[in-house]
Amino acid sequence: MKILSLSLLAAALAVPAAAQDAAQVKRGFELYKQKNCQMCHQLGGQGNRTGTAHDGVGARLEPEEIRQWLVDPRAMAQKTGSTKKPPMIPYKHLPKADLDALVAYLSSLK
């Protein structure tokens, strides 16, 4: 009985977290459009090929790597040996909640 109660409690706590994650991914998608990421990046055949395509980026990079690409793209380009030109614009001045949402959205692209 105790195990069943703990399982039900864990399940009840997971639902709000999943809803919060979904809301954060949705907000990240909205920011992706607002920040005109498609001006340089392609996703689902839409957008520009100047930057790296974002299809499957969540499968290729860990969330922290995505965050680093957003806030310090020059350092990440140097670290990874990327020679894409022009270099990506850094988004280090985004509010933390917006940055978290963009990372959540890009991480969801698997």
ChimeraX attribute file (.defattr): number of C-alpha atoms within 10 A of each C-alpha:
attribute: neighborCount
match mode: 1-to-1
recipient: residues
	/A:1	6
	/A:2	7
	/A:3	8
	/A:4	9
	/A:5	10
	/A:6	11
	/A:7	12
	/A:8	12
	/A:9	11
	/A:10	11
	/A:11	11
	/A:12	11
	/A:13	11
	/A:14	12
	/A:15	11
	/A:16	11
	/A:17	11
	/A:18	11
	/A:19	11
	/A:20	12
	/A:21	16
	/A:22	16
	/A:23	15
	/A:24	20
	/A:25	22
	/A:26	16
	/A:27	19
	/A:28	23
	/A:29	18
	/A:30	15
	/A:31	17
	/A:32	16
	/A:33	12
	/A:34	10
	/A:35	11
	/A:36	12
	/A:37	16
	/A:38	19
	/A:39	14
	/A:40	15
	/A:41	19
	/A:42	18
	/A:43	17
	/A:44	9
	/A:45	11
	/A:46	11
	/A:47	16
	/A:48	15
	/A:49	14
	/A:50	16
	/A:51	18
	/A:52	14
	/A:53	18
	/A:54	19
	/A:55	16
	/A:56	15
	/A:57	18
	/A:58	19
	/A:59	13
	/A:60	14
	/A:61	15
	/A:62	13
	/A:63	20
	/A:64	11
	/A:65	14
	/A:66	20
	/A:67	21
	/A:68	17
	/A:69	21
	/A:70	20
	/A:71	18
	/A:72	15
	/A:73	20
	/A:74	17
	/A:75	12
	/A:76	16
	/A:77	15
	/A:78	10
	/A:79	9
	/A:80	9
	/A:81	9
	/A:82	12
	/A:83	9
	/A:84	11
	/A:85	8
	/A:86	9
	/A:87	13
	/A:88	19
	/A:89	12
	/A:90	14
	/A:91	16
	/A:92	15
	/A:93	9
	/A:94	13
	/A:95	10
	/A:96	10
	/A:97	12
	/A:98	15
	/A:99	19
	/A:100	17
	/A:101	24
	/A:102	26
	/A:103	25
	/A:104	24
	/A:105	24
	/A:106	24
	/A:107	23
	/A:108	17
	/A:109	15
	/A:110	12
